[in-house]
């Protein structure tokens, strides 16, 4: 029996304990080995029966199975840690090589980076994180500069009588905030509804959703500061969606205090269909006048790839009336698509609601997209532009001169 106990101690010291120490389970096996050795010593004194003897073969099987399970778990953990470490080393190499890689990246972002299907997708994701980090640094720097300027202005104001003026401005700003909030509260009861369709999350990337939320924030601010604001409805809005997370990120505690209506229902379940008009640039019908009895719908979508027909197809599936802004009727369009941002649409609709003047409303269209406002019909301006281009580039000058002479002779005969 002494030789058996010595043999068991040697097996534990030579094979099991080093393996357990290597895999981090030595603390669990040390009491077990101690109890086994003590039990053998007690059995020497008590002269146990053959049925009470230790079954070494069964014990070895149990120990091997337990060690294999522990080994598998530790190997999987080591593999995951090694893959994360390898990904971080790769990012460090790319950063030293001068690629667009963020300086600080979290574990969640690193895991998302590793799950990207291709190398180009990983590069695009890293570029997005890098630009986001640069934007945060720029915003932080601007806030610090603004704080410094404010402190300098306060120091200068303390030396002069401008402190009284600043206090009056602060009181006036607080009073105007209360007035704007009161108007927004009234619009929720008596105002004309304006619907933002929040069902386009699947058609956009995370970056495009973030841009959409920023434009919706600007739209809400413009609406709240207007004389006669809309009653804004966020329809098809799902909890824990990307929209919701971005709104919480920007508004924080103020999200639950906004004077707007947020619902997961579709607008067709809330309003009658005959009053709904879906505003989309792909609609064949052009909007002539602003109707105060209609409920206009704007798709909450920012698409960098210009996915044409998405909102029009959705409106047709729901059997809704569609309309497009009369851009070509009032503007000599230059280049680019006729899609406008959500805050530009809000300013145009607010101006139309207050004044009904299309020229005044379309001043919010970016100047880079059009050459100017038109006083003549667009087809006549296009003819004159074609004539100028033909004379300028020397293409068919003789035909142009003949056509001009023919038209001129017709005018003379009419006179």
C-alpha positions as CSV (number, residue, x, y, z in Angstrom):
1,X,0.0,0.0,0.0
2,X,2.9,2.4,0.7
3,X,4.3,1.7,-2.8
4,X,0.8,2.5,-4.2
5,X,0.6,5.8,-2.4
6,X,4.1,6.7,-3.4
7,X,3.2,5.9,-7.0
8,X,0.1,8.1,-6.8
9,X,2.1,11.0,-5.4
10,X,4.7,10.6,-8.2
11,X,2.0,10.6,-10.8
12,X,0.4,13.7,-9.3
13,X,3.7,15.6,-9.1
14,X,5.1,14.5,-12.5
15,X,2.1,14.8,-14.8
16,X,-1.2,16.1,-13.4
17,X,0.1,19.0,-11.3
18,X,2.4,20.5,-14.0
19,X,-0.4,20.2,-16.6
20,X,-2.8,21.9,-14.1
21,X,-0.3,24.7,-13.4
22,X,0.1,25.3,-17.1
23,X,-3.6,25.7,-17.6
24,X,-4.5,27.6,-14.5
25,X,-6.3,24.9,-12.5
26,X,-3.6,24.0,-10.0
27,X,-5.6,25.5,-7.1
28,X,-8.6,23.2,-7.8
29,X,-6.5,20.0,-8.0
30,X,-4.3,20.6,-5.0
31,X,-7.0,19.9,-2.4
32,X,-8.0,16.9,-4.4
33,X,-4.5,15.4,-4.4
34,X,-4.2,16.1,-0.7
35,X,-7.4,14.3,0.2
36,X,-6.4,11.4,-2.0
37,X,-3.1,11.0,-0.2
38,X,-4.7,11.4,3.2
39,X,-7.3,8.8,2.3
40,X,-4.6,6.3,1.3
41,X,-2.8,6.9,4.6
42,X,-5.9,6.3,6.6
43,X,-6.7,3.2,4.6
44,X,-3.3,1.8,5.6
45,X,-4.2,2.0,9.3
46,X,-7.8,0.8,9.0
47,X,-7.1,-2.2,6.7
48,X,-10.0,-1.5,4.3
49,X,-12.0,-4.2,2.6
50,X,-11.4,-4.9,-1.1
51,X,-14.7,-3.1,-2.0
52,X,-13.5,0.1,-0.3
53,X,-10.2,0.3,-2.3
54,X,-9.7,3.2,-4.6
55,X,-10.5,2.5,-8.3
56,X,-7.5,4.2,-10.0
57,X,-8.7,3.5,-13.5
58,X,-12.1,5.2,-12.9
59,X,-10.3,8.1,-11.2
60,X,-8.0,8.5,-14.2
61,X,-10.9,8.6,-16.6
62,X,-12.7,11.3,-14.5
63,X,-9.5,13.4,-14.2
64,X,-8.8,13.1,-17.9
65,X,-12.3,14.1,-18.9
66,X,-12.3,17.1,-16.5
67,X,-8.9,18.3,-17.7
68,X,-9.9,18.0,-21.4
69,X,-13.0,20.2,-20.7
70,X,-10.9,22.8,-18.9
71,X,-8.3,22.6,-21.6
72,X,-10.9,23.2,-24.4
73,X,-12.3,26.3,-22.5
74,X,-8.9,27.7,-21.9
75,X,-7.8,27.1,-25.5
76,X,-10.9,28.9,-26.9
77,X,-10.2,31.8,-24.5
78,X,-6.6,31.9,-25.6
79,X,-7.5,31.8,-29.2
80,X,-10.0,34.7,-28.8
81,X,-7.4,36.7,-26.9
82,X,-4.7,35.9,-29.5
83,X,-7.0,37.0,-32.4
84,X,-7.8,40.3,-30.7
85,X,-4.1,40.9,-30.0
86,X,-3.3,40.1,-33.6
87,X,-6.0,42.5,-34.8
88,X,-4.5,45.2,-32.6
89,X,-1.0,44.6,-33.9
90,X,-2.3,44.8,-37.4
91,X,-4.0,48.1,-36.7
92,X,-0.7,49.4,-35.1
93,X,1.1,48.4,-38.3
94,X,-1.4,50.1,-40.5
95,X,-1.3,53.2,-38.3
96,X,2.5,53.3,-38.7
97,X,2.2,52.9,-42.4
98,X,0.1,56.1,-42.6
99,X,-3.3,54.6,-43.2
100,X,-6.6,56.0,-41.8
101,X,-6.8,54.1,-38.5
102,X,-8.3,55.5,-35.3
103,X,-5.9,56.1,-32.4
104,X,-8.3,54.6,-29.8
105,X,-10.6,51.6,-30.6
106,X,-12.8,49.8,-28.1
107,X,-13.2,46.0,-27.8
108,X,-16.7,46.2,-29.4
109,X,-15.4,48.2,-32.4
110,X,-12.4,45.8,-32.7
111,X,-14.8,42.8,-32.7
112,X,-16.9,44.5,-35.4
113,X,-13.8,45.1,-37.4
114,X,-12.8,41.4,-37.2
115,X,-16.3,40.4,-38.3
116,X,-16.1,42.4,-41.6
117,X,-16.3,40.0,-44.6
118,X,-13.6,41.5,-46.7
119,X,-10.4,43.6,-46.5
120,X,-12.1,46.5,-48.3
121,X,-15.0,46.5,-45.8
122,X,-12.5,46.5,-42.9
123,X,-10.7,49.5,-44.5
124,X,-14.0,51.4,-44.9
125,X,-15.0,50.7,-41.3
126,X,-11.6,51.9,-40.1
127,X,-11.9,55.0,-42.2
128,X,-15.3,55.7,-40.8
129,X,-14.0,55.3,-37.2
130,X,-11.0,57.6,-38.1
131,X,-13.2,60.3,-39.5
132,X,-15.5,60.0,-36.5
133,X,-12.6,60.4,-34.1
134,X,-11.3,63.4,-36.1
135,X,-14.7,65.0,-35.9
136,X,-14.9,64.5,-32.1
137,X,-11.4,66.1,-31.7
138,X,-12.5,69.0,-33.9
139,X,-15.7,69.5,-32.0
140,X,-13.7,69.3,-28.7
141,X,-11.2,71.9,-30.0
142,X,-14.0,74.2,-31.1
143,X,-15.7,73.9,-27.8
144,X,-12.5,74.8,-26.0
145,X,-11.9,77.8,-28.2
146,X,-15.5,78.9,-27.7
147,X,-15.1,78.5,-23.9
148,X,-11.9,80.6,-24.0
149,X,-13.5,83.3,-26.1
150,X,-16.5,83.3,-23.6
151,X,-14.1,83.6,-20.7
152,X,-12.3,86.5,-22.4
153,X,-15.5,88.2,-23.1
154,X,-16.6,87.8,-19.5
155,X,-13.4,89.3,-18.3
156,X,-13.7,92.3,-20.6
157,X,-17.4,92.7,-19.7
158,X,-16.5,92.8,-16.0
159,X,-14.3,95.8,-16.7
160,X,-17.0,97.7,-18.5
161,X,-20.8,98.0,-18.3
162,X,-21.4,95.1,-20.8
163,X,-22.2,92.8,-17.9
164,X,-25.7,94.3,-17.7
165,X,-26.3,93.8,-21.4
166,X,-25.2,90.2,-21.2
167,X,-27.6,89.5,-18.3
168,X,-30.4,91.1,-20.4
169,X,-29.5,88.9,-23.3
170,X,-29.6,85.8,-21.1
171,X,-33.0,86.7,-19.7
172,X,-34.3,87.4,-23.2
173,X,-32.9,84.1,-24.5
174,X,-34.6,82.2,-21.6
175,X,-37.8,84.0,-22.3
176,X,-37.7,83.1,-26.0
177,X,-37.0,79.5,-25.2
178,X,-40.2,79.4,-23.1
179,X,-42.1,81.1,-26.0
180,X,-40.8,78.5,-28.5
181,X,-41.7,75.7,-26.2
182,X,-45.2,77.1,-25.7
183,X,-45.7,77.3,-29.5
184,X,-44.5,73.7,-29.9
185,X,-46.9,72.6,-27.2
186,X,-49.8,74.4,-28.9
187,X,-48.8,72.8,-32.3
188,X,-49.3,69.3,-30.7
189,X,-52.9,70.2,-30.2
190,X,-53.8,72.6,-33.0
191,X,-50.9,72.4,-35.5
192,X,-50.8,70.8,-38.9
193,X,-49.2,67.3,-38.7
194,X,-45.9,66.6,-40.5
195,X,-44.8,63.0,-40.7
196,X,-41.3,61.6,-40.8
197,X,-41.2,58.0,-42.1
198,X,-38.6,56.2,-39.9
199,X,-38.8,52.8,-41.8
200,X,-35.6,53.2,-43.9
201,X,-33.0,51.9,-41.4
202,X,-32.3,48.7,-43.4
203,X,-31.6,50.8,-46.5
204,X,-28.8,52.8,-44.9
205,X,-25.4,52.2,-43.2
206,X,-24.7,53.2,-39.6
207,X,-23.0,56.4,-40.8
208,X,-26.0,57.4,-43.0
209,X,-28.4,56.8,-40.0
210,X,-26.2,59.1,-37.9
211,X,-26.4,61.8,-40.6
212,X,-30.2,61.3,-40.8
213,X,-30.6,61.8,-37.0
214,X,-28.5,65.0,-37.1
215,X,-30.6,66.4,-39.9
216,X,-33.8,65.5,-38.0
217,X,-32.3,67.4,-34.9
218,X,-31.8,70.5,-37.1
219,X,-35.3,70.1,-38.5
220,X,-36.8,69.9,-35.0
221,X,-34.9,73.0,-33.9
222,X,-36.1,75.0,-37.0
223,X,-39.7,73.9,-36.4
224,X,-39.6,74.8,-32.7
225,X,-38.3,78.3,-33.5
226,X,-40.9,79.0,-36.2
227,X,-43.9,81.2,-35.8
228,X,-46.4,78.5,-36.7
229,X,-44.7,75.1,-36.1
230,X,-45.8,71.7,-37.4
231,X,-46.9,68.9,-35.1
232,X,-44.0,66.5,-35.9
233,X,-44.7,62.7,-36.0
234,X,-42.0,60.1,-36.0
235,X,-43.9,57.1,-37.4
236,X,-42.6,53.5,-37.7
237,X,-40.1,54.3,-34.9
238,X,-38.8,51.1,-33.2
239,X,-37.3,51.0,-29.8
240,X,-33.6,50.0,-29.5
241,X,-33.1,50.7,-33.3
242,X,-30.2,52.7,-34.7
243,X,-32.4,55.7,-34.9
244,X,-33.3,55.4,-31.2
245,X,-29.6,54.9,-30.1
246,X,-28.4,58.0,-32.1
247,X,-31.2,60.1,-30.7
248,X,-30.3,59.0,-27.1
249,X,-26.7,59.8,-27.9
250,X,-27.4,63.4,-28.9
251,X,-30.4,64.3,-26.8
252,X,-29.7,62.2,-23.7
253,X,-32.2,63.1,-20.9
254,X,-34.0,65.7,-23.1
255,X,-35.2,62.9,-25.5
256,X,-38.2,62.2,-23.4
257,X,-39.0,65.9,-23.1
258,X,-39.3,66.7,-26.8
259,X,-42.6,68.2,-27.9
260,X,-43.1,65.7,-30.7
261,X,-45.1,62.5,-31.2
262,X,-43.1,59.2,-31.5
263,X,-44.9,56.0,-32.3
264,X,-44.2,52.6,-33.8
265,X,-47.4,52.7,-35.8
266,X,-47.6,53.4,-39.5
267,X,-49.1,56.8,-40.6
268,X,-51.8,55.0,-42.5
269,X,-53.1,53.6,-39.2
270,X,-53.2,57.1,-37.6
271,X,-54.4,59.4,-40.4
272,X,-56.9,58.9,-43.3
273,X,-55.2,58.0,-46.6
274,X,-57.0,60.7,-48.6
275,X,-55.2,63.4,-46.6
276,X,-51.7,61.9,-46.9
277,X,-49.2,63.1,-49.5
278,X,-45.7,61.5,-49.7
279,X,-43.1,64.0,-50.8
280,X,-40.4,62.4,-53.0
281,X,-38.2,63.7,-55.7
282,X,-39.0,60.6,-57.9
283,X,-42.8,61.4,-58.1
284,X,-44.1,62.2,-61.6
285,X,-46.6,64.7,-60.1
286,X,-45.3,68.2,-59.3
287,X,-46.6,70.0,-56.2
288,X,-48.2,73.3,-57.3
289,X,-49.4,74.9,-54.0
290,X,-49.1,74.1,-50.3
291,X,-52.3,72.6,-48.9
292,X,-53.0,73.3,-45.2
293,X,-55.5,70.5,-45.1
294,X,-53.0,67.8,-46.3
295,X,-50.6,65.8,-44.2
296,X,-47.2,65.7,-45.8
297,X,-44.8,62.7,-45.3
298,X,-41.0,63.0,-45.6
299,X,-38.8,59.9,-45.8
300,X,-36.2,59.9,-43.1
301,X,-33.3,58.8,-45.3
302,X,-29.9,60.0,-46.3
303,X,-28.4,57.9,-49.1
304,X,-24.9,58.6,-50.4
305,X,-25.5,56.2,-53.3
306,X,-28.7,58.0,-54.4
307,X,-31.1,55.0,-54.3
308,X,-33.8,56.3,-56.6
309,X,-37.4,55.1,-56.3
310,X,-37.2,53.7,-52.8
311,X,-39.7,56.2,-51.2
312,X,-41.8,56.2,-54.4
313,X,-42.2,52.4,-54.3
314,X,-43.2,52.5,-50.6
315,X,-45.8,55.2,-51.3
316,X,-47.2,53.1,-54.2
317,X,-47.4,50.0,-52.1
318,X,-49.4,51.9,-49.5
319,X,-51.6,53.5,-52.2
320,X,-50.7,57.1,-51.2
321,X,-50.6,60.2,-53.3
322,X,-47.1,61.5,-54.1
323,X,-45.7,64.9,-55.1
324,X,-42.3,66.4,-55.9
325,X,-41.2,70.0,-55.4
326,X,-41.3,72.2,-58.6
327,X,-37.6,72.7,-58.7
328,X,-37.3,72.9,-62.5
329,X,-40.2,75.4,-62.7
330,X,-38.5,78.0,-60.6
331,X,-34.8,77.0,-60.7
332,X,-32.4,76.6,-63.6
333,X,-30.9,73.3,-62.3
334,X,-27.2,72.9,-62.7
335,X,-25.9,69.5,-61.6
336,X,-26.6,66.8,-59.1
337,X,-29.7,64.9,-58.0
338,X,-32.8,66.8,-56.8
339,X,-32.7,65.2,-53.4
340,X,-32.6,67.7,-50.5
341,X,-31.7,67.2,-46.9
342,X,-34.3,66.9,-44.2
343,X,-33.6,70.3,-42.6
344,X,-33.8,72.0,-46.0
345,X,-37.2,70.3,-46.6
346,X,-38.4,71.5,-43.2
347,X,-37.3,75.1,-43.9
348,X,-39.0,75.0,-47.4
349,X,-42.3,73.6,-45.9
350,X,-42.3,76.1,-43.1
351,X,-41.8,79.0,-45.5
352,X,-44.5,77.7,-47.8
353,X,-46.8,77.4,-44.8
354,X,-46.2,80.9,-43.6
355,X,-46.0,82.8,-47.0
356,X,-47.0,80.5,-49.8
357,X,-44.2,82.0,-51.9
358,X,-42.2,79.4,-53.8
359,X,-39.3,81.7,-54.7
360,X,-38.8,82.6,-51.1
361,X,-39.1,79.0,-50.0
362,X,-36.7,77.6,-52.6
363,X,-34.0,80.0,-51.4
364,X,-33.1,77.3,-49.0
365,X,-31.9,75.0,-51.8
366,X,-28.1,75.0,-51.9
367,X,-26.7,77.6,-54.4
368,X,-24.3,75.1,-55.9
369,X,-27.2,73.0,-57.3
370,X,-28.8,75.7,-59.5
371,X,-27.7,78.7,-61.6
372,X,-30.5,81.0,-60.6
373,X,-34.2,81.6,-60.6
374,X,-36.0,81.6,-63.9
375,X,-38.4,84.2,-65.2
376,X,-39.2,82.4,-68.5
377,X,-40.4,78.9,-69.0
378,X,-37.7,76.3,-68.7
379,X,-38.0,74.9,-72.3
380,X,-37.3,78.4,-73.7
381,X,-34.3,78.8,-71.6
382,X,-33.0,75.4,-72.7
383,X,-33.3,76.4,-76.3
384,X,-31.4,79.6,-75.7
385,X,-28.7,77.6,-73.8
386,X,-28.4,75.1,-76.7
387,X,-28.0,78.0,-79.1
388,X,-25.3,79.6,-77.0
389,X,-23.4,76.3,-76.7
390,X,-23.7,75.6,-80.4
391,X,-22.2,79.0,-81.3
392,X,-19.6,78.7,-78.6
393,X,-18.2,75.3,-79.6
394,X,-18.8,75.8,-83.4
395,X,-21.1,72.8,-83.8
396,X,-23.6,73.3,-86.7
397,X,-23.2,77.1,-86.9
398,X,-24.7,77.1,-90.4
399,X,-27.8,75.3,-89.3
400,X,-28.2,77.6,-86.3
401,X,-27.8,80.6,-88.5
402,X,-30.4,79.3,-90.9
403,X,-32.8,78.5,-88.1
404,X,-32.3,82.0,-86.6
405,X,-32.8,83.6,-90.1
406,X,-36.0,81.6,-90.6
407,X,-37.4,82.5,-87.2
408,X,-36.4,86.2,-87.7
409,X,-38.2,86.3,-91.1
410,X,-41.3,84.9,-89.5
411,X,-41.3,87.6,-86.9
412,X,-41.0,90.3,-89.6
413,X,-43.9,88.9,-91.6
414,X,-46.1,88.8,-88.5
415,X,-45.3,92.5,-87.9
